[in-house]
Amino acid sequence: AAQTKVRVRFNPGTSGGTYAGVVKGYKYRDYLIPAKGGQTLFVELTTSHEGLEFIVRNPSGENLTNGETAFSTALARSGTYVVRVLMPRAYARRRESAVFKITFRID
């Protein structure tokens, strides 16, 4: 099944922004963030669902995280980073859903 992909864009003069979304079951939402090596990426997930989490993948597709709700790192290379918001398997099997907000900032 097709999953949702969102290109992250910041308002002029800003270096961050917040997006809202919903995931259910095995569906996930990918946020595509263009960034340059040496910049710092900050990500924070806000939700009332205890199991919702995200992973961050570098431009080569390697995971930088595993099941986070907050993350910050200096980026090693330029390219598009992917932040995937998803349910862990136990919650996905029960087809649970979660509303969330996710905040990105690049310095």
C-alpha positions in Angstrom: 0.0 0.0 0.0 1.2 3.5 -0.8 2.4 5.4 2.2 2.3 9.2 2.8 5.3 11.3 1.9 5.6 14.9 2.9 8.3 17.3 1.7 9.3 19.5 4.7 9.5 23.2 3.9 10.0 26.0 6.3 8.4 29.4 6.0 10.8 32.1 4.7 13.1 33.4 7.4 12.6 30.4 9.7 14.7 27.3 10.2 11.9 25.1 11.6 8.3 24.1 11.5 5.6 21.8 12.9 3.5 19.3 11.0 0.4 17.4 12.1 -0.6 13.9 11.0 -2.2 10.6 11.8 -0.9 7.0 11.4 -2.9 3.8 11.8 -1.9 0.2 11.9 1.1 -0.6 9.6 0.7 2.7 7.7 3.5 5.3 8.3 4.2 8.8 7.3 7.6 9.9 5.8 8.9 13.4 6.1 11.6 14.3 3.5 14.0 16.9 4.8 16.7 18.4 2.5 19.8 19.3 4.6 23.5 20.0 4.3 26.3 18.2 6.0 27.4 20.0 9.1 23.9 21.3 9.9 22.2 20.1 13.1 18.8 18.4 12.8 16.3 18.5 15.7 13.2 16.4 15.7 10.5 16.2 18.4 7.3 14.1 18.3 4.3 15.0 20.4 1.4 12.6 20.8 -0.9 11.1 23.5 -0.3 7.6 22.1 2.3 5.8 24.3 3.8 3.7 21.5 4.1 6.1 18.6 7.7 6.8 17.5 9.9 7.8 14.6 13.1 6.7 12.9 15.6 8.9 11.0 17.3 7.7 7.9 20.3 9.4 6.2 20.5 10.0 2.4 21.9 6.5 2.0 18.9 4.9 3.7 20.8 3.9 6.9 18.9 4.3 10.2 20.3 6.9 12.5 17.8 6.2 15.2 15.6 3.3 16.4 12.2 4.3 17.9 12.6 7.8 19.2 10.3 10.6 20.3 13.1 13.3 20.3 16.4 13.4 18.4 19.2 15.8 17.6 22.4 15.3 15.7 25.0 17.0 13.5 24.5 15.7 9.9 27.5 14.0 8.3 26.4 14.5 4.7 24.2 16.6 2.4 21.1 15.1 1.0 17.5 14.2 1.8 16.9 12.8 5.3 13.8 10.8 6.0 11.9 10.9 9.3 9.4 8.0 9.4 6.6 8.2 12.0 5.2 4.8 12.7 3.5 2.4 15.2 5.6 -0.4 16.7 4.5 -3.8 15.6 2.5 -4.7 18.7 0.3 -1.6 18.3 0.1 -1.9 14.5 -1.2 -5.5 14.7 -4.1 -4.1 16.8 -4.7 -1.4 14.1 -4.4 1.3 16.6 -4.2 4.9 15.4 -2.5 8.0 16.7 -2.7 11.7 16.1 0.6 13.5 16.4 2.6 16.7 15.8 6.2 16.6 14.7 8.5 19.5 14.9 11.7 19.9 12.8 14.5 22.4 13.1 17.7 22.7 11.2 20.5 24.9 12.5 
